[in-house]
Amino acid sequence: MFGTCRRPFAEYACARAHRLAPKPANAQLRAGRGRPHLGRDRPSGSARQGKVRAGQRVLIIGAGGGVGTFAVQLAKAYGAEVTGVCSTAKTELVRSLGADHVVDYTQEDFADGRNRHDIILDIAGNRSLSHLRRALAPEGTLGSWGRRGGKWFGGIDRQLRAQMLSLFVRQKLGTLIAIARKDDLQVLREFLEAGTVKPVVDRTFALSEVAEAIRYLREGRARARSSSPV
C-alpha cells in the first residue's frame, strides 16, 4: 500500500483506508514510500476549477522539489505545455522530467511579461500575488502555498488576500492544500505502473537520522524528495 499519514517519521504508522491505495506493482518500496503529493495536493476554492487540460500552458514554481517533480510529470501526462521554475542546480533534473521550458530563477524572471500561463502552481510559496499575477493569463488559475506573508499571520494573510481578490478579478486565485483521495491515488498508481510518472528520490536517511534529513531539506540542498527508510 502507499498513501499518506499524519506521522511520517515512524517505523509503523496508522492511516485510514480512504487515504491508501495498492502500491504500484513495479515500484520499489522506497519509491512507493515517496509521498505522492500531487495525488492529493490541489488548488482549493475557486482555483480548484483549473484542472489541467491538453494544450494549456502550465507554470510550476518549485519544479525541482518533491511536489514539483510530480507536478511536472503529471501536467505533461495530461498534455500541457509545461514550464518549470527552479534553481541552477536543478535545471537538468526538471528538463529530464519532460518540462518543455526551464527557467532558472537566479538568472531570469518568469514574470517579465513575455509569457502568460493558464495555470500556475506556486509550490515555492515565496512570491507576492502581484508578481505571480504578471505571469498568469487574464482568466488563468493560480494555486499557491501560503508560506509568504506578514509577521503576524505568516502565509495565511496571503491566502486570504488571494481568496478576496478572486471575487473582483477574472483570474482564479486559490491555495494548494492537501486532500487525501483514494481515487487520486489510484490514478497516480496507474501512471506509476505505466512509467508515465517516476518518483525522484535524492537520497535516503535512516530513521535515526531524521534530524539530519530535515536540516538537509531546510538548507535547500535536496533535489526532489529525500526519504527515511522504515
C-alpha positions in Angstrom: 0.0 0.0 0.0 1.0 3.6 -0.4 -0.6 6.8 0.6 -0.5 9.5 3.3 -0.5 9.6 7.0 -0.1 12.2 9.8 3.1 10.6 11.4 5.7 10.2 8.7 8.7 9.7 11.0 8.0 6.3 12.5 8.7 2.6 11.9 4.9 2.0 11.8 2.0 4.3 11.1 -1.8 4.1 11.1 -3.8 5.5 8.2 -7.4 5.5 7.2 -8.4 3.2 4.3 -9.5 6.1 2.1 -6.0 7.5 2.2 -4.4 4.4 0.8 -4.1 2.6 -2.5 -2.3 -0.6 -3.6 1.4 0.1 -4.2 2.3 0.1 -7.9 3.4 -3.4 -8.9 6.6 -2.3 -10.5 7.6 0.3 -7.8 10.3 -0.4 -5.2 9.3 0.1 -1.6 11.5 3.2 -1.4 9.8 4.8 -4.4 6.3 3.9 -3.3 7.1 5.5 0.1 8.0 8.8 -1.5 4.9 10.8 -0.5 2.6 11.1 -3.6 1.9 14.8 -3.1 0.2 15.5 -6.5 -2.2 12.7 -5.8 -3.6 14.9 -3.0 -2.2 18.5 -3.2 -4.5 20.6 -5.3 -5.9 24.1 -5.6 -8.7 24.8 -3.2 -11.7 27.2 -3.5 -12.1 28.9 -6.9 -8.7 27.7 -8.1 -9.9 24.1 -7.9 -11.7 24.6 -11.2 -8.4 24.9 -13.0 -7.9 21.2 -13.9 -5.1 20.7 -16.4 -6.2 20.0 -19.9 -4.3 19.3 -23.1 -2.8 22.4 -24.8 -2.8 24.5 -21.6 0.3 26.4 -20.6 1.3 25.4 -17.0 3.9 27.2 -14.9 5.3 25.2 -11.9 7.4 27.2 -9.4 9.5 24.9 -7.3 9.6 22.3 -10.1 12.7 20.6 -8.7 11.2 19.7 -5.3 9.3 16.7 -4.0 5.9 18.1 -5.1 7.2 19.8 -8.2 8.8 16.7 -9.8 5.4 15.0 -9.6 3.6 18.2 -10.9 5.8 18.5 -14.0 5.2 14.8 -14.9 1.5 14.8 -14.3 0.9 18.1 -16.2 2.8 16.6 -19.2 0.8 13.4 -18.9 -2.4 15.4 -19.3 -1.0 17.1 -22.4 0.0 20.5 -21.1 2.9 22.7 -22.2 5.0 22.9 -19.0 7.4 25.5 -17.8 9.4 24.6 -14.7 11.0 27.2 -12.4 13.9 26.1 -10.3 17.4 26.8 -9.1 20.5 26.4 -11.3 21.4 23.0 -9.7 18.0 21.5 -10.6 17.5 22.7 -14.2 18.8 19.4 -15.8 16.6 17.4 -13.5 13.5 19.3 -14.3 14.3 19.1 -18.0 14.8 15.4 -17.8 11.3 15.0 -16.3 9.8 16.4 -19.5 9.4 20.1 -18.9 9.1 22.0 -22.3 10.8 25.0 -20.8 13.0 25.5 -17.7 13.5 28.9 -16.0 16.5 29.4 -13.7 15.1 31.9 -11.2 18.6 33.0 -10.3 19.1 34.2 -13.9 15.7 35.3 -15.2 12.3 36.4 -14.1 9.4 34.2 -15.2 7.0 37.1 -14.7 8.8 39.6 -17.1 5.6 39.9 -19.1 6.7 37.9 -22.1 4.7 34.8 -21.3 1.3 34.2 -19.7 0.2 30.9 -18.4 -3.3 29.3 -18.0 -2.3 27.6 -14.7 0.4 28.5 -12.2 1.3 26.2 -9.3 3.4 28.2 -6.9 4.9 25.4 -4.7 7.7 27.5 -3.5 5.3 30.0 -1.9 7.7 32.9 -1.6 6.5 35.4 -4.2 3.9 38.1 -3.9 0.5 37.8 -5.5 1.2 40.8 -7.7 4.3 39.2 -9.1 2.6 35.9 -9.8 -0.3 37.5 -11.5 2.0 39.1 -14.0 2.7 35.6 -15.4 -0.9 34.5 -15.2 -3.3 34.7 -18.2 -6.3 37.1 -17.8 -8.6 34.2 -16.9 -5.9 31.9 -15.6 -5.8 29.9 -12.4 -3.3 30.2 -9.5 -2.8 27.6 -6.8 -0.2 28.6 -4.2 1.3 27.5 -0.9 0.8 30.2 1.7 4.4 30.5 3.0 5.0 34.2 2.3 3.1 36.7 4.4 3.1 39.2 7.2 4.8 38.7 10.5 1.6 38.2 12.4 -0.1 35.6 10.2 2.7 34.0 8.2 1.3 32.8 4.9 -2.4 32.8 6.0 -2.8 36.5 5.1 -1.7 35.9 1.6 -4.2 33.1 1.2 -7.0 35.3 2.5 -6.0 38.1 0.1 -6.0 35.7 -2.8 -9.5 34.4 -2.0 -10.8 38.0 -1.6 -9.1 39.3 -4.8 -10.7 36.4 -6.7 -14.1 38.0 -6.1 -13.1 41.1 -8.1 -10.9 39.8 -11.0 -11.3 37.3 -13.7 -8.3 35.3 -12.6 -8.9 32.4 -10.1 -6.6 32.7 -7.1 -6.6 29.9 -4.6 -4.4 27.9 -2.2 -2.8 24.5 -2.6 -4.0 22.2 0.2 -3.5 18.5 0.9 -6.6 16.5 0.3 -6.3 12.7 0.6 -8.5 11.0 -2.0 -8.2 7.3 -2.8 -9.4 7.9 -6.4 -6.5 10.3 -6.9 -4.0 7.7 -5.6 -5.4 5.1 -7.9 -4.8 7.4 -10.9 -1.3 8.1 -9.6 -0.7 4.4 -9.2 -1.7 3.8 -12.9 0.7 6.5 -14.1 3.5 4.9 -11.9 2.9 1.4 -13.3 2.9 2.7 -16.8 6.1 4.6 -16.3 4.4 7.9 -17.2 5.4 9.2 -13.7 8.6 8.3 -11.9 9.3 9.2 -8.3 12.6 11.1 -7.9 14.4 10.4 -4.6 17.6 12.4 -3.9 18.9 10.3 -1.1 17.7 8.2 1.9 18.3 8.5 5.6 17.9 6.0 8.4 15.1 6.6 10.8 17.7 7.6 13.4 18.9 10.4 11.1 15.6 12.3 10.8 17.1 15.5 12.3 19.9 15.4 9.7 17.3 14.8 6.9 15.3 17.8 8.0 18.3 20.0 8.1 19.3 18.8 4.6 15.8 19.7 3.3 15.7 23.1 5.0 19.1 24.1 3.6 17.6 23.7 0.1 20.2 21.1 -1.0 17.7 18.3 -1.7 16.9 17.5 -5.3 13.3 16.3 -5.4 12.5 14.4 -2.2 14.7 12.9 0.5 13.2 10.0 2.4 13.8 8.0 5.5 13.7 4.2 5.2 11.2 2.5 7.5 
